Amino acid sequence: MIARGERSPTGRQWTSASLLAILIFVLDYGLLFWAEQRVPSGVAAVMMATIPAFMALSEIIFLRTQRLTVRLMLALLIGIGGVAVLMSSSLNLGGAPIDKVGAAALIVASISWSVASVLSRKLPLPPSKVMSSGAQMLAGGVFLALTAVALGEFRSFHPWAISRGAWLSLLYLIVAGSIIGYTAYVWLIHHESPTKVGTYAYVNPVVAVLVGYFLGGETIGLRTILGTLFVLISVVVITVTGAKKPTATLPVEDSAEAVGE
């Protein structure tokens, strides 16, 4: 973007991008990758599907564009029930409950992503959404690398020992997941309600559970099916719940876009 003549982020914008980078990349992605060593990837995706629920709560608390209605409260309780099904050791549903520490990490990751998505509507960021996402990813990469150094992970990291398949997988995640996917997400979060943007959670857990089953050798038992069903019902109800129009002043970059439009 700089090569194309785009203006570099200001110091204030770098501060905002760095805050979002810590919330999204260090806390959300860092905890997700750590938890997937203890929790099946499909179940991890189901847990991360609670993001719309936390987005709705974040909108109520920070943006005040959502009301805590009886319908919304019931949807939140159903989502919590789905998580409880996945974690409970007292329910005789077949299959072992997921690791509680891993589940707690995934919940914290979901909250962190949700808060960051809502804050991105209020923080001063570059008007260009591509530049904004690039700044956030760059800062996130730096912070994650520093975290890895602090945890001593580089001592056991040997690039030549990584398989070609792993490098190709990493390349796919960089292009599809980050450059394309995250940039699209950053653009959309500034044009739609965070709760509506969270509708991607309809698809993620279903795809992840199926891919985990067919390619990763992960099991799909009654516990996984019920937990996934509860979480998806919660997500559907939350994302179709109408939000009132925000009355707060738009951030500078949003105001500029509105004038341009």
VEXSE-133325 format. One record per residue: residue number from 1; x, y, z of N, C-alpha, C, O in turn. Coordinates in steps of 0.02 Angstrom, whole numbers, m for minus. Example, Ala and Ser with C-alpha at 12.3 -4.5 7.8 and 13.67 -1.06 7.14 Angstrom:
! residues 2
[site 1,[660,m284,390],[615,m225,390],[660,m165,390],[712,m166,423]] [site 2,[642,m112,354],[684,m53,357],[645,2,394],[670,57,402]] 
//
This chain:
! residues 261
[site 1,[41,m60,0],[0,0,0],[43,63,0],[26,113,m32]] [site 2,[98,61,36],[144,118,35],[174,126,m34],[180,183,m59]] [site 3,[191,71,m67],[218,73,m135],[168,102,m184],[187,132,m235]] [site 4,[104,95,m170],[52,122,m214],[37,195,m197],[m9,224,m226]] [site 5,[74,224,m150],[65,294,m134],[19,307,m75],[2,365,m61]] [site 6,[m2,253,m40],[m46,262,18],[m7,293,76],[51,275,87]] [site 7,[m38,339,111],[m4,372,167],[6,324,225],[m38,285,242]] [site 8,[66,327,255],[81,283,312],[38,302,372],[19,360,379]] [site 9,[23,254,416],[m17,269,475],[19,320,520],[81,321,523]] [site 10,[m19,362,554],[9,409,601],[26,372,666],[10,314,674]] [site 11,[60,407,710],[78,377,774],[16,355,813],[16,302,844]] [site 12,[m36,396,811],[m98,379,847],[m130,317,815],[m157,274,851]] [site 13,[m128,313,749],[m157,256,715],[m118,192,728],[m146,138,733]] [site 14,[m51,199,733],[m10,140,750],[m26,116,821],[m26,56,834]] [site 15,[m40,162,866],[m58,143,935],[m123,103,934],[m129,52,968]] [site 16,[m172,127,896],[m236,91,891],[m226,23,859],[m253,m27,883]] [site 17,[m188,21,804],[m175,m43,770],[m139,m92,816],[m153,m152,814]] [site 18,[m94,m66,857],[m57,m110,904],[m103,m138,957],[m96,m196,976]] [site 19,[m149,m97,982],[m197,m122,1032],[m240,m177,1003],[m250,m229,1034]] [site 20,[m265,m167,942],[m305,m218,909],[m263,m280,895],[m288,m336,900]] [site 21,[m199,m270,877],[m155,m326,863],[m146,m370,925],[m145,m432,920]] [site 22,[m140,m339,983],[m132,m378,1045],[m195,m417,1059],[m192,m476,1077]] [site 23,[m253,m385,1051],[m316,m419,1065],[m331,m475,1016],[m354,m529,1036]] [site 24,[m317,m463,951],[m336,m511,900],[m283,m564,889],[m297,m624,887]] [site 25,[m221,m543,880],[m169,m591,860],[m135,m624,920],[m125,m685,920]] [site 26,[m117,m585,970],[m83,m615,1027],[m132,m654,1070],[m120,m713,1086]] [site 27,[m187,m623,1090],[m234,m656,1135],[m279,m705,1098],[m286,m763,1118]] [site 28,[m311,m682,1043],[m358,m726,1009],[m322,m783,973],[m331,m841,990]] [site 29,[m280,m766,924],[m247,m819,885],[m197,m857,928],[m192,m918,922]] [site 30,[m160,m823,970],[m111,m857,1012],[m143,m909,1057],[m120,m966,1061]] [site 31,[m198,m890,1090],[m234,m937,1133],[m267,m993,1093],[m270,m1050,1115]] [site 32,[m293,m976,1034],[m325,m1026,991],[m274,m1080,971],[m288,m1139,978]] [site 33,[m216,m1059,947],[m166,m1107,925],[m141,m1149,984],[m127,m1209,977]] [site 34,[m135,m1117,1042],[m113,m1154,1101],[m166,m1205,1122],[m151,m1262,1139]] [site 35,[m230,m1183,1121],[m285,m1227,1143],[m294,m1286,1096],[m315,m1340,1118]] [site 36,[m278,m1278,1031],[m288,m1332,984],[m239,m1390,994],[m245,m1442,963]] [site 37,[m191,m1380,1039],[m148,m1436,1059],[m183,m1480,1111],[m162,m1537,1124]] [site 38,[m238,m1453,1139],[m274,m1489,1193],[m346,m1504,1174],[m378,m1546,1205]] [site 39,[m373,m1470,1123],[m443,m1476,1103],[m446,m1492,1028],[m408,m1461,990]] [site 40,[m488,m1539,1005],[m495,m1552,934],[m512,m1489,895],[m548,m1446,920]] [site 41,[m485,m1484,834],[m494,m1422,795],[m568,m1407,781],[m588,m1349,781]] [site 42,[m608,m1459,767],[m679,m1448,755],[m714,m1420,815],[m754,m1374,808]] [site 43,[m701,m1447,873],[m731,m1422,935],[m706,m1352,951],[m744,m1310,975]] [site 44,[m643,m1338,936],[m616,m1271,946],[m654,m1220,904],[m669,m1165,927]] [site 45,[m670,m1239,842],[m709,m1195,798],[m779,m1183,826],[m806,m1128,821]] [site 46,[m809,m1236,856],[m874,m1228,887],[m870,m1179,945],[m913,m1136,952]] [site 47,[m818,m1185,986],[m809,m1139,1042],[m799,m1067,1017],[m826,m1020,1047]] [site 48,[m761,m1060,963],[m750,m993,936],[m812,m964,903],[m816,m904,891]] [site 49,[m861,m1007,889],[m925,m983,861],[m965,m943,912],[m1016,m914,895]] [site 50,[m942,m942,975],[m975,m900,1025],[m957,m827,1016],[m983,m784,1052]] [site 51,[m913,m812,969],[m893,m742,958],[m953,m696,947],[m954,m642,977]] [site 52,[m1004,m713,905],[m1061,m668,898],[m1097,m652,963],[m1122,m597,972]] [site 53,[m1098,m701,1010],[m1130,m687,1075],[m1091,m634,1112],[m1121,m588,1140]] [site 54,[m1025,m639,1113],[m985,m589,1147],[m984,m523,1109],[m977,m470,1139]] [site 55,[m992,m527,1042],[m999,m465,1003],[m1062,m428,1022],[m1061,m367,1031]] [site 56,[m1116,m465,1030],[m1179,m434,1050],[m1172,m400,1118],[m1196,m344,1127]] [site 57,[m1140,m433,1165],[m1128,m404,1231],[m1083,m342,1226],[m1094,m292,1260]] [site 58,[m1033,m346,1183],[m987,m289,1174],[m1024,m229,1144],[m1011,m172,1162]] [site 59,[m1070,m243,1096],[m1110,m189,1068],[m1154,m157,1121],[m1162,m96,1122]] [site 60,[m1182,m197,1166],[m1223,m170,1220],[m1182,m126,1266],[m1204,m73,1287]] [site 61,[m1121,m149,1282],[m1080,m114,1332],[m1044,m54,1302],[m1044,0,1331]] [site 62,[m1012,m63,1243],[m968,m11,1216],[m1003,35,1165],[m999,96,1171]] [site 63,[m1038,6,1116],[m1068,47,1063],[m1139,68,1080],[m1164,117,1053]] [site 64,[m1172,30,1124],[m1242,43,1142],[m1288,42,1080],[m1334,82,1075]] [site 65,[m1274,m3,1033],[m1315,m11,974],[m1358,m73,978],[m1390,m92,929]] [site 66,[m1358,m105,1035],[m1396,m166,1046],[m1428,m163,1115],[m1397,m140,1163]] [site 67,[m1490,m187,1120],[m1523,m190,1185],[m1523,m261,1212],[m1529,m309,1173]] [site 68,[m1517,m268,1277],[m1519,m334,1308],[m1592,m354,1318],[m1621,m342,1371]] [site 69,[m1621,m384,1266],[m1690,m406,1268],[m1695,m477,1296],[m1645,m511,1304]] [site 70,[m1757,m498,1310],[m1768,m566,1334],[m1745,m616,1281],[m1715,m667,1298]] [site 71,[m1759,m601,1218],[m1739,m645,1163],[m1663,m653,1160],[m1637,m708,1152]] [site 72,[m1629,m597,1166],[m1556,m598,1164],[m1528,m635,1224],[m1480,m673,1217]] [site 73,[m1557,m625,1282],[m1534,m659,1342],[m1543,m735,1335],[m1499,m773,1354]] [site 74,[m1600,m756,1308],[m1612,m828,1298],[m1561,m857,1249],[m1535,m912,1259]] [site 75,[m1546,m819,1195],[m1497,m842,1146],[m1428,m850,1179],[m1393,m899,1165]] [site 76,[m1409,m803,1221],[m1345,m807,1256],[m1343,m868,1301],[m1292,m902,1305]] [site 77,[m1399,m881,1336],[m1401,m939,1380],[m1397,m1004,1341],[m1365,m1052,1364]] [site 78,[m1428,m1007,1282],[m1423,m1067,1240],[m1350,m1078,1219],[m1326,m1134,1220]] [site 79,[m1317,m1024,1199],[m1246,m1030,1180],[m1203,m1054,1237],[m1159,m1096,1228]] [site 80,[m1216,m1027,1297],[m1179,m1049,1356],[m1194,m1123,1370],[m1150,m1160,1390]] [site 81,[m1257,m1143,1358],[m1275,m1213,1367],[m1236,m1258,1320],[m1216,m1313,1339]] [site 82,[m1226,m1236,1258],[m1188,m1274,1210],[m1116,m1285,1232],[m1089,m1339,1226]] [site 83,[m1086,m1231,1259],[m1018,m1236,1285],[m1016,m1284,1345],[m969,m1323,1352]] [site 84,[m1068,m1280,1388],[m1071,m1323,1446],[m1076,m1397,1426],[m1046,m1440,1458]] [site 85,[m1114,m1411,1373],[m1120,m1480,1349],[m1052,m1506,1327],[m1035,m1564,1342]] [site 86,[m1013,m1465,1293],[m947,m1486,1270],[m899,m1497,1327],[m853,m1538,1322]] [site 87,[m908,m1461,1383],[m861,m1464,1438],[m882,m1510,1494],[m840,m1533,1533]] [site 88,[m946,m1525,1500],[m972,m1561,1558],[m948,m1633,1561],[m949,m1670,1511]] [site 89,[m926,m1653,1619],[m907,m1723,1631],[m963,m1763,1664],[m958,m1824,1671]] [site 90,[m1016,m1728,1685],[m1072,m1761,1719],[m1125,m1786,1670],[m1164,m1830,1687]] [site 91,[m1127,m1757,1609],[m1176,m1779,1559],[m1151,m1842,1524],[m1095,m1844,1499]] [site 92,[m1193,m1893,1521],[m1175,m1956,1489],[m1194,m1953,1415],[m1246,m1980,1395]] [site 93,[m1152,m1920,1376],[m1167,m1910,1305],[m1118,m1947,1260],[m1122,m1941,1198]] [site 94,[m1073,m1984,1289],[m1024,m2019,1248],[m967,m1972,1230],[m978,m1912,1220]] [site 95,[m907,m1999,1227],[m850,m1957,1212],[m828,m1918,1273],[m868,m1901,1316]] [site 96,[m765,m1905,1277],[m738,m1868,1334],[m752,m1794,1328],[m750,m1767,1273]] [site 97,[m767,m1760,1383],[m775,m1687,1380],[m709,m1655,1361],[m656,m1684,1373]] [site 98,[m713,m1596,1332],[m651,m1563,1310],[m612,m1537,1370],[m639,m1527,1424]] [site 99,[m548,m1528,1359],[m503,m1504,1411],[m527,m1436,1436],[m538,m1390,1396]] [site 100,[m536,m1429,1501],[m565,m1368,1530],[m518,m1308,1523],[m540,m1252,1512]] [site 101,[m453,m1320,1530],[m406,m1265,1522],[m405,m1240,1450],[m403,m1180,1437]] [site 102,[m406,m1288,1404],[m409,m1268,1333],[m474,m1232,1317],[m474,m1183,1280]] [site 103,[m530,m1255,1346],[m594,m1222,1335],[m594,m1151,1363],[m619,m1105,1331]] [site 104,[m564,m1143,1422],[m560,m1075,1452],[m518,m1029,1407],[m536,m970,1399]] [site 105,[m464,m1055,1379],[m423,m1015,1334],[m463,m993,1273],[m456,m937,1249]] [site 106,[m504,m1038,1247],[m545,m1022,1188],[m598,m970,1204],[m612,m927,1162]] [site 107,[m626,m972,1263],[m676,m922,1283],[m643,m853,1289],[m671,m803,1265]] [site 108,[m584,m851,1320],[m548,m788,1325],[m531,m762,1255],[m535,m702,1242]] [site 109,[m511,m807,1210],[m495,m788,1141],[m556,m758,1107],[m551,m708,1072]] [site 110,[m614,m789,1116],[m676,m764,1086],[m694,m695,1111],[m713,m651,1073]] [site 111,[m687,m685,1177],[m702,m620,1206],[m654,m567,1179],[m675,m512,1162]] [site 112,[m590,m585,1173],[m539,m538,1150],[m554,m516,1078],[m550,m457,1063]] [site 113,[m571,m564,1034],[m587,m547,965],[m649,m502,962],[m650,m454,925]] [site 114,[m699,m518,1002],[m762,m480,1000],[m751,m408,1023],[m777,m361,991]] [site 115,[m714,m399,1077],[m701,m331,1102],[m661,m292,1050],[m674,m233,1039]] [site 116,[m612,m325,1019],[m571,m291,968],[m613,m270,908],[m604,m215,882]] [site 117,[m660,m312,887],[m702,m296,830],[m745,m235,844],[m754,m192,800]] [site 118,[m770,m230,905],[m812,m172,923],[m768,m109,931],[m787,m55,909]] [site 119,[m710,m117,963],[m666,m59,973],[m641,m32,906],[m627,28,901]] [site 120,[m634,m74,856],[m610,m51,791],[m658,0,759],[m638,37,715]] [site 121,[m721,1,783],[m768,52,759],[m757,119,791],[m782,170,766]] [site 122,[m720,121,846],[m713,183,884],[m641,210,883],[m631,270,893]] [site 123,[m592,167,871],[m522,189,874],[m501,224,810],[m528,209,756]] [site 124,[m454,271,814],[m429,304,754],[m383,257,715],[m330,238,740]] [site 125,[m404,237,656],[m366,192,614],[m358,222,544],[m396,268,527]] [site 126,[m311,198,503],[m304,224,435],[m370,219,396],[m404,168,401]] [site 127,[m387,270,357],[m450,267,318],[m451,208,270],[m503,178,259]] [site 128,[m393,191,241],[m389,134,197],[m393,70,238],[m351,59,282]] [site 129,[m442,28,223],[m451,m33,262],[m395,m83,247],[m378,m124,290]] [site 130,[m367,m81,187],[m311,m125,171],[m250,m104,212],[m215,m147,240]] [site 131,[m236,m39,216],[m181,m15,256],[m193,m30,330],[m147,m48,366]] [site 132,[m255,m22,352],[m272,m36,422],[m260,m109,439],[m230,m124,491]] [site 133,[m284,m154,397],[m273,m225,410],[m200,m244,406],[m175,m285,445]] [site 134,[m163,m213,359],[m92,m225,353],[m54,m204,415],[m10,m239,439]] [site 135,[m72,m145,442],[m39,m120,502],[m54,m166,562],[m10,m180,602]] [site 136,[m116,m188,567],[m134,m233,622],[m98,m300,617],[m74,m326,667]] [site 137,[m94,m327,556],[m60,m391,548],[15,m385,559],[46,m430,588]] [site 138,[45,m329,536],[116,m319,547],[132,m314,622],[177,m346,647]] [site 139,[93,m272,657],[102,m265,729],[89,m332,765],[125,m350,811]] [site 140,[37,m368,743],[21,m432,773],[77,m482,764],[94,m519,811]] [site 141,[108,m484,705],[164,m529,693],[223,m514,737],[255,m559,763]] [site 142,[237,m449,746],[293,m429,789],[279,m450,861],[323,m478,894]] [site 143,[219,m436,886],[202,m452,955],[202,m528,967],[223,m551,1020]] [site 144,[177,m566,918],[177,m638,925],[248,m666,926],[264,m711,964]] [site 145,[292,m637,883],[362,m659,882],[395,m645,949],[433,m686,975]] [site 146,[382,m585,977],[411,m568,1042],[384,m614,1097],[421,m633,1143]] [site 147,[320,m631,1092],[291,m678,1141],[325,m746,1136],[339,m778,1187]] [site 148,[337,m769,1074],[370,m833,1064],[441,m832,1093],[464,m881,1122]] [site 149,[475,m775,1084],[543,m768,1113],[539,m772,1189],[578,m807,1221]] [site 150,[491,m736,1218],[484,m735,1291],[468,m804,1319],[489,m821,1375]] [site 151,[432,m845,1280],[414,m912,1303],[467,m964,1286],[460,m1023,1302]] [site 152,[521,m942,1253],[576,m987,1237],[562,m1035,1180],[595,m1087,1174]] [site 153,[513,m1018,1137],[495,m1064,1083],[546,m1068,1028],[549,m1118,992]] [site 154,[587,m1016,1020],[636,m1017,966],[692,m1067,978],[727,m1086,932]] [site 155,[701,m1088,1040],[754,m1137,1056],[739,m1204,1023],[786,m1241,1007]] [site 156,[675,m1220,1015],[657,m1285,985],[631,m1277,914],[602,m1324,886]] [site 157,[640,m1218,885],[616,m1205,817],[672,m1217,767],[723,m1183,769]] [site 158,[662,m1265,722],[712,m1281,671],[678,m1280,603],[645,m1328,584]] [site 159,[686,m1226,565],[651,m1218,501],[662,m1276,453],[616,m1296,417]] [site 160,[723,m1304,452],[738,m1358,404],[702,m1423,421],[697,m1468,380]] [site 161,[675,m1427,483],[639,m1488,503],[565,m1485,486],[529,m1535,495]] [site 162,[542,m1428,461],[471,m1420,444],[459,m1450,375],[497,m1438,328]] [site 163,[405,m1488,368],[390,m1521,305],[366,m1472,252],[345,m1416,268]] [site 164,[370,m1494,189],[346,m1452,135],[271,m1440,142],[247,m1385,127]] [site 165,[234,m1491,164],[162,m1483,173],[146,m1429,224],[98,m1391,216]] [site 166,[186,m1426,277],[175,m1375,329],[189,m1305,301],[152,m1258,316]] [site 167,[242,m1298,261],[257,m1232,231],[201,m1211,183],[181,m1153,182]] [site 168,[175,m1259,144],[120,m1243,98],[57,m1225,136],[19,m1181,116]] [site 169,[45,m1259,192],[m13,m1241,234],[m6,m1171,262],[m54,m1133,263]] [site 170,[54,m1154,284],[67,m1087,310],[56,m1035,255],[27,m982,268]] [site 171,[80,m1049,194],[70,m1003,138],[m4,m993,124],[m26,m936,111]] [site 172,[m43,m1046,127],[m116,m1041,117],[m147,m996,170],[m188,m953,154]] [site 173,[m127,m1006,233],[m155,m965,287],[m136,m891,279],[m176,m847,295]] [site 174,[m76,m879,255],[m54,m809,245],[m96,m775,191],[m119,m719,201]] [site 175,[m105,m810,135],[m141,m779,78],[m216,m780,90],[m248,m727,88]] [site 176,[m245,m839,101],[m318,m844,106],[m344,m819,173],[m392,m781,176]] [site 177,[m311,m840,227],[m336,m822,293],[m321,m751,314],[m361,m719,348]] [site 178,[m262,m725,295],[m242,m659,319],[m253,m604,266],[m293,m559,276]] [site 179,[m215,m609,210],[m218,m554,161],[m289,m546,134],[m313,m490,128]] [site 180,[m321,m601,116],[m389,m597,88],[m442,m595,143],[m482,m549,146]] [site 181,[m441,m646,186],[m494,m653,236],[m495,m596,287],[m548,m566,299]] [site 182,[m438,m581,317],[m438,m531,370],[m449,m461,342],[m483,m420,374]] [site 183,[m422,m447,283],[m434,m381,253],[m508,m372,237],[m536,m318,247]] [site 184,[m540,m425,212],[m612,m422,199],[m651,m410,264],[m700,m373,265]] [site 185,[m629,m443,318],[m661,m435,383],[m655,m363,408],[m704,m334,433]] [site 186,[m595,m334,402],[m584,m265,425],[m628,m217,385],[m656,m170,414]] [site 187,[m635,m228,319],[m678,m185,279],[m750,m192,301],[m786,m142,309]] [site 188,[m772,m254,311],[m843,m266,327],[m862,m240,395],[m918,m216,405]] [site 189,[m816,m244,444],[m833,m223,512],[m847,m148,515],[m878,m124,563]] [site 190,[m823,m110,464],[m836,m38,462],[m897,m20,420],[m916,38,415]] [site 191,[m928,m71,391],[m987,m58,349],[m1050,m93,374],[m1105,m79,350]] [site 192,[m1042,m138,422],[m1100,m173,449],[m1093,m178,525],[m1039,m168,553]] [site 193,[m1149,m192,558],[m1149,m203,630],[m1102,m261,647],[m1102,m312,612]] [site 194,[m1062,m255,701],[m1019,m311,721],[m1057,m376,731],[m1032,m430,717]] [site 195,[m1119,m370,756],[m1159,m430,766],[m1176,m464,700],[m1175,m525,695]] [site 196,[m1192,m424,648],[m1206,m452,583],[m1143,m483,552],[m1146,m536,521]] [site 197,[m1087,m449,561],[m1024,m476,534],[m1009,m544,565],[m979,m587,533]] [site 198,[m1031,m554,627],[m1019,m617,661],[m1056,m676,631],[m1048,m732,656]] [site 199,[m1096,m665,579],[m1133,m721,548],[m1087,m771,515],[m1109,m826,497]] [site 200,[m1024,m753,505],[m978,m802,476],[m974,m864,522],[m953,m918,501]] [site 201,[m993,m855,585],[m991,m910,633],[m1043,m964,617],[m1041,m1017,647]] [site 202,[m1090,m950,571],[m1135,m1003,548],[m1095,m1059,515],[m1109,m1118,526]] [site 203,[m1046,m1039,475],[m1012,m1085,430],[m951,m1117,462],[m940,m1177,454]] [site 204,[m911,m1078,498],[m847,m1102,524],[m852,m1168,562],[m816,m1215,545]] [site 205,[m895,m1173,613],[m895,m1235,652],[m916,m1296,613],[m888,m1350,622]] [site 206,[m965,m1288,568],[m989,m1345,529],[m933,m1370,483],[m919,m1429,480]] [site 207,[m901,m1323,448],[m845,m1342,403],[m788,m1374,443],[m761,m1425,423]] [site 208,[m771,m1343,500],[m715,m1368,539],[m728,m1437,567],[m684,m1480,567]] [site 209,[m789,m1449,591],[m806,m1516,618],[m801,m1568,563],[m774,m1623,574]] [site 210,[m827,m1552,503],[m825,m1600,448],[m754,m1612,423],[m735,m1669,410]] [site 211,[m715,m1558,417],[m646,m1566,395],[m606,m1605,447],[m566,m1648,429]] [site 212,[m618,m1590,511],[m584,m1628,564],[m601,m1702,562],[m558,m1744,576]] [site 213,[m663,m1717,544],[m685,m1787,541],[m655,m1823,481],[m628,m1878,488]] [site 214,[m660,m1792,422],[m639,m1825,361],[m563,m1823,350],[m534,m1870,322]] [site 215,[m530,m1769,371],[m459,m1762,358],[m416,m1769,420],[m358,m1790,415]] [site 216,[m443,m1753,478],[m402,m1754,539],[m413,m1813,583],[m381,m1820,635]] [site 217,[m460,m1857,564],[m473,m1916,605],[m506,m1901,671],[m502,m1942,717]] [site 218,[m540,m1843,677],[m574,m1825,739],[m644,m1855,740],[m676,m1863,688]] [site 219,[m667,m1874,799],[m732,m1907,806],[m789,m1856,811],[m779,m1800,835]] [site 220,[m848,m1875,788],[m908,m1834,795],[m958,m1876,835],[m991,m1920,807]] [site 221,[m964,m1861,899],[m1010,m1897,942],[m1071,m1855,959],[m1077,m1798,935]] [site 222,[m1115,m1882,1000],[m1175,m1847,1020],[m1158,m1782,1056],[m1193,m1732,1048]] [site 223,[m1105,m1783,1096],[m1085,m1723,1133],[m1068,m1666,1084],[m1090,m1609,1093]] [site 224,[m1028,m1682,1033],[m1009,m1631,984],[m1068,m1606,945],[m1074,m1546,933]] [site 225,[m1114,m1652,926],[m1172,m1632,887],[m1218,m1586,928],[m1240,m1534,903]] [site 226,[m1232,m1604,990],[m1276,m1563,1032],[m1244,m1495,1047],[m1277,m1444,1043]] [site 227,[m1180,m1496,1066],[m1147,m1433,1081],[m1146,m1386,1021],[m1158,m1326,1028]] [site 228,[m1131,m1415,962],[m1130,m1375,900],[m1200,m1347,885],[m1207,m1289,867]] [site 229,[m1252,m1389,894],[m1320,m1368,880],[m1341,m1310,925],[m1370,m1261,902]] [site 230,[m1327,m1316,990],[m1344,m1262,1037],[m1309,m1197,1019],[m1340,m1144,1019]] [site 231,[m1245,m1202,1004],[m1207,m1141,988],[m1233,m1109,924],[m1240,m1048,920]] [site 232,[m1248,m1150,873],[m1273,m1122,810],[m1342,m1091,818],[m1356,m1039,788]] [site 233,[m1386,m1122,857],[m1451,m1091,871],[m1442,m1024,904],[m1475,m975,886]] [site 234,[m1396,m1020,952],[m1381,m957,986],[m1357,m904,936],[m1379,m847,938]] [site 235,[m1312,m924,892],[m1284,m878,843],[m1338,m853,796],[m1341,m793,780]] [site 236,[m1381,m898,772],[m1435,m879,726],[m1481,m828,759],[m1497,m776,728]] [site 237,[m1502,m840,820],[m1548,m795,854],[m1515,m727,866],[m1547,m675,857]] [site 238,[m1452,m728,887],[m1417,m665,901],[m1409,m623,839],[m1420,m563,841]] [site 239,[m1389,m654,784],[m1374,m616,724],[m1436,m591,687],[m1430,m546,646]] [site 240,[m1494,m620,700],[m1555,m595,668],[m1592,m546,714],[m1644,m519,695]] [site 241,[m1565,m535,774],[m1596,m487,819],[m1578,m417,796],[m1519,m401,791]] [site 242,[m1627,m376,783],[m1615,m309,757],[m1580,m265,808],[m1594,m269,868]] [site 243,[m1536,m223,783],[m1501,m174,826],[m1527,m105,811],[m1542,m88,753]] [site 244,[m1532,m64,862],[m1554,5,851],[m1497,44,819],[m1438,26,826]] [site 245,[m1513,97,785],[m1462,138,752],[m1419,173,804],[m1445,200,853]] [site 246,[m1352,174,794],[m1308,208,841],[m1319,283,838],[m1330,312,785]] [site 247,[m1316,314,896],[m1324,387,899],[m1259,422,914],[m1255,483,911]] [site 248,[m1206,383,930],[m1142,414,946],[m1110,442,884],[m1125,421,828]] [site 249,[m1064,489,893],[m1028,518,838],[m982,467,806],[m947,430,841]] [site 250,[m981,465,740],[m939,417,705],[m866,436,713],[m849,495,720]] [site 251,[m820,385,713],[m749,401,713],[m731,442,652],[m768,443,603]] [site 252,[m673,475,654],[m652,520,601],[m651,484,534],[m676,510,484]] [site 253,[m622,422,532],[m617,388,468],[m685,369,441],[m694,371,380]] [site 254,[m733,351,485],[m800,334,462],[m837,395,436],[m873,391,386]] [site 255,[m827,453,469],[m858,514,448],[m833,535,379],[m872,557,336]] [site 256,[m767,527,368],[m739,545,304],[m767,501,249],[m781,525,194]] [site 257,[m776,435,263],[m804,390,214],[m876,409,199],[m898,408,141]] [site 258,[m914,427,251],[m984,445,241],[m990,506,196],[m1034,509,153]] [site 259,[m945,556,206],[m945,616,163],[m929,596,92],[m960,621,45]] [site 260,[m879,551,84],[m858,530,18],[m915,494,m18],[m924,502,m79]] [site 261,[m951,453,20],[m1006,417,m11],[m1065,464,m28],[m1116,441,m54]] 
//
